[in-house]
Amino acid sequence: MLAAFGYAQVPVVRRPRVGLISTGTELLDVDQPLEPGKIRNSNAVMLSALIAEAGGIPVWFGRLPDDLALAKRQLANCLEEVDLLVTSGGVSVGDFDVMAALANDPEVTLLFNRVAMRPGGPTTGLLFRDKLVCALSGNPGACFLGAQLFVRPVLRRLQGDRETGLRRIRATLAESYTKPCPFPRYLRGRLTEREGKLYVVPDHNDKAGNLSTLGKSECFLIIPAGGRGKQAGETVDVIPHAAPEWREEA
């Protein structure tokens, strides 16, 4: 089409390079056998796929040491090679949560620390060496949500998109969800159509660390803070993040 209208040159935007770092000495590589007190680093694989899907180039830098001075040096070196750095883990309040400690460092400009949401409350945004660092929860479900809500819009902006806000739609809740929460809760779910009406089916196995339903997630439905959740038939806000399969359900 460009050639047909005589455009020999067009402005383009370079794909952003996104650094990935995991924290925690408890992490094992995917091909390593499990050991007591250890878990495999599934977040790195998931984030790499989500970043590539959003148009970025994932750059894996390995794991961050649980020592603040060493971590700062490693982060500074990594930031020289990328446009954005995303970390997973180390943003809570444990003794060795290095990203939480980094948020209080005088060389860091803290943008936000902890978000009123579930899951993923410990999510942190900061500037270090004039580069943006998005520190996500190490919990897989919370990390998945954080990548969609915080990292994807940044990648869109880095690629020249001026409209980076998350698109919300309205759908009817197909099944009741009555678990109260003091903060807005973002539930993974699926979209379906029944007799021309859009429904959202919540994932009731909503533990943030549950991996089995991540691949089936098509959207996040938002349960407002307080109250007693939402009943089937009520209308809720939905943030789609994948093309729905539109399965016909009884």
VENTASUL-V742454 format. One record per backbone hydrogen bond with DSSP energy under -0.5 kcal/mol. CO is the residue of the C=O (numbers start at 1). NH is the residue of the N-H. Records with the same first field share a line. If there is no record, write none. Layout:
CO = NH, NH
This chain:
1 = 5
2 = 7
3 = 6
6 = 8
16 = 18, 57
17 = 19, 83, 84
18 = 59
19 = 86
20 = 61
21 = 88
22 = 64
24 = 27
26 = 39
28 = 41
29 = 32
35 = 38
39 = 28
40 = 42
41 = 45
42 = 46
43 = 47
44 = 48
45 = 49
46 = 50
47 = 51
48 = 52
49 = 53
50 = 54
51 = 56
52 = 55
56 = 58
57 = 18
59 = 20, 61
62 = 22
64 = 24
67 = 71
68 = 72
69 = 73
70 = 74
71 = 75
72 = 76
73 = 77
74 = 78
75 = 79
76 = 80
77 = 80
78 = 81
83 = 132
84 = 19
85 = 134
86 = 21
87 = 136
88 = 23
90 = 99, 100
94 = 97
96 = 98
97 = 101
98 = 102
99 = 103
101 = 104
102 = 105
105 = 108
107 = 129
108 = 110
109 = 127
112 = 125
115 = 117
116 = 184
118 = 186
120 = 123
121 = 115
123 = 114
124 = 135
125 = 111, 112
126 = 133
127 = 109
128 = 131
131 = 128
132 = 85
133 = 126, 135
134 = 87, 136
135 = 124
136 = 89
139 = 143
140 = 144
141 = 145
142 = 146
143 = 147
144 = 148
145 = 149
146 = 150, 151
147 = 152
150 = 154
151 = 155
152 = 156
153 = 157
154 = 158
155 = 159
156 = 161
157 = 160
160 = 162
162 = 164
167 = 240
169 = 238
171 = 236
172 = 200
173 = 233
177 = 230
178 = 180
181 = 226
184 = 118
185 = 187, 223
187 = 221
188 = 203
189 = 218, 219
190 = 201
191 = 246
192 = 199
194 = 197
197 = 194
198 = 172
199 = 192
200 = 174, 202
201 = 190
202 = 204
204 = 206
207 = 210
208 = 141
211 = 214, 215
213 = 216, 217
214 = 217
218 = 241, 242
219 = 189
220 = 239
221 = 187, 223
222 = 224, 237
223 = 185
226 = 229
230 = 177
231 = 234
234 = 173
236 = 171
237 = 222
238 = 169, 240
239 = 220
247 = 249
